[in-house]
Amino acid sequence: MKREDIIQIKDLSHSYGEKIIYDKLNLNIKEGSIYGILGKNGVGKSTLINILMGYLKPKNGECLIFGEPSHNLSTKTKENIALLHEGFVAYDYMTIKEYEKFYAPFYEKWNSSVFYDLVDLMKLNYNQKLSTLSFGQKSQVVLGAIFAQDAKLLILDDYSMGLDAGYRKLFIDYLKDYVKNTNKTILITSHVMGDLVGLINDIAIVQRGGIVHQDTMDNFISNFKCYKLNNEEIDKTKIHRIEEYKGNKKLYTFETIENLEEIQTDFEDKFLGFVGKY
Ligand SMILES: Nc1ncnc2c1ncn2[C@@H]1O[C@H](COP(=O)(O)OP(=O)(O)OP(=O)(O)O)[C@@H](O)[C@H]1O
């Protein structure tokens, strides 16, 4: 079966003053894909989400969501997009129960049991006010409201913000379970790489100056290699980056370099080798 393109980004360019954020970016996201927009702080992940949601007009190019221009989405299409926005603040004078009741009527496909599933994972009393919840607990309630919308496309902009490792794991496990056997499309931005292995299929690594590397997660992990570098002479065209710490040098590359010893590293290390630590 041919999978439909849920998001189509065509020749997208955007800049703030002299600062180029995207330069003729083309990117398609297929139905059922769990797609990661990854990059260090300040490279432009939220900018892309803002453009996709129609909050920000790009300097050039176009974005289509479910075939409609992102700055002019129909109400029906908007109903099929659930957005978690960085810095999202809930109405925290409400109790958990009031919060659920408040949101439910806005969404035709609202599923209360999905909302309470997530809340129950934290064993919270439904009459507790959001303002008295810990930051992690409050985020989980907000995420419950995102999942309960039963949207076809979920856009999760920096879900990890402020969450400790335990809450992040809870969320990722829940998300994996939630998308199992569904055809939902997820676009997730993050700078916490470790969590994403085993969740995300496709990645776009955004770097300063509008450079975007698109790949599958599996290809990137197997093809982007790390080698121990002593004083060997290496053809410059084969080097993506060399990282040095206290005299130990590591060479990162998509090439195979026969005379060097490969170091097995995880996705986080490869990501940092790709974008550079600082
Ligand atoms: N309205 C604006 N005017 C000028 N510069 C802006 C504006 N919005 C964002 N920027 C700059 O553009 C760059 C990209 O910002 P953006 O928020 O998209 O990055 P990000 O990748 O989401 O960062 P983070 O991971 O820290 O959330 C940053 O350098 C930011 O300072």
The ligand as an SDF file (V2000), in Angstrom:
LIG
                    3D

 31 33  0  0  0  0  0  0  0  0999 V2000
   11.4890   35.9810   16.1360 N   0  0  0  0  0  0  0  0  0  0  0  0
   12.7930   35.8040   16.0930 C   0  0  0  0  0  0  0  0  0  0  0  0
   13.6210   36.8340   15.7590 N   0  0  0  0  0  0  0  0  0  0  0  0
   14.9450   36.6760   15.6820 C   0  0  0  0  0  0  0  0  0  0  0  0
   15.5750   35.5030   15.9300 N   0  0  0  0  0  0  0  0  0  0  0  0
   14.8220   34.4500   16.2710 C   0  0  0  0  0  0  0  0  0  0  0  0
   13.4000   34.5390   16.3710 C   0  0  0  0  0  0  0  0  0  0  0  0
   12.9100   33.3250   16.7160 N   0  0  0  0  0  0  0  0  0  0  0  0
   13.9890   32.5070   16.8390 C   0  0  0  0  0  0  0  0  0  0  0  0
   15.1310   33.1790   16.5700 N   0  0  0  0  0  0  0  0  0  0  0  0
   16.4860   32.6150   16.5540 C   0  0  0  0  0  0  0  0  0  0  0  0
   16.5260   31.5820   15.5810 O   0  0  0  0  0  0  0  0  0  0  0  0
   17.2690   30.4550   16.0400 C   0  0  0  0  0  0  0  0  0  0  0  0
   16.3990   29.2180   16.0040 C   0  0  0  0  0  0  0  0  0  0  0  0
   15.4230   29.2960   17.0630 O   0  0  0  0  0  0  0  0  0  0  0  0
   14.4680   28.0800   17.4230 P   0  0  0  0  0  0  0  0  0  0  0  0
   13.6760   28.4610   18.6210 O   0  0  0  0  0  0  0  0  0  0  0  0
   13.7480   27.6390   16.2110 O   0  0  0  0  0  0  0  0  0  0  0  0
   15.5490   26.9640   17.8080 O   0  0  0  0  0  0  0  0  0  0  0  0
   15.3530   25.5180   18.4800 P   0  0  0  0  0  0  0  0  0  0  0  0
   16.1750   24.5820   17.6550 O   0  0  0  0  0  0  0  0  0  0  0  0
   13.9220   25.2060   18.6360 O   0  0  0  0  0  0  0  0  0  0  0  0
   16.0450   25.7490   19.8890 O   0  0  0  0  0  0  0  0  0  0  0  0
   15.8280   25.0190   21.3190 P   0  0  0  0  0  0  0  0  0  0  0  0
   16.3240   23.6120   21.1620 O   0  0  0  0  0  0  0  0  0  0  0  0
   16.7100   25.8140   22.2130 O   0  0  0  0  0  0  0  0  0  0  0  0
   14.3730   25.1290   21.6410 O   0  0  0  0  0  0  0  0  0  0  0  0
   17.7890   30.8390   17.4170 C   0  0  0  0  0  0  0  0  0  0  0  0
   19.1050   31.3050   17.2640 O   0  0  0  0  0  0  0  0  0  0  0  0
   16.8660   31.9490   17.8740 C   0  0  0  0  0  0  0  0  0  0  0  0
   17.5330   32.8490   18.7160 O   0  0  0  0  0  0  0  0  0  0  0  0
  1  2  1  0
  2  3  1  0
  2  7  2  0
  3  4  2  0
  4  5  1  0
  5  6  2  0
  6  7  1  0
  6 10  1  0
  7  8  1  0
  8  9  2  0
  9 10  1  0
 10 11  1  0
 11 12  1  0
 11 30  1  0
 12 13  1  0
 13 14  1  0
 13 28  1  0
 14 15  1  0
 15 16  1  0
 16 17  2  0
 16 18  1  0
 16 19  1  0
 19 20  1  0
 20 21  2  0
 20 22  1  0
 20 23  1  0
 23 24  1  0
 24 25  2  0
 24 26  1  0
 24 27  1  0
 28 29  1  0
 28 30  1  0
 30 31  1  0
M  END
$$$$
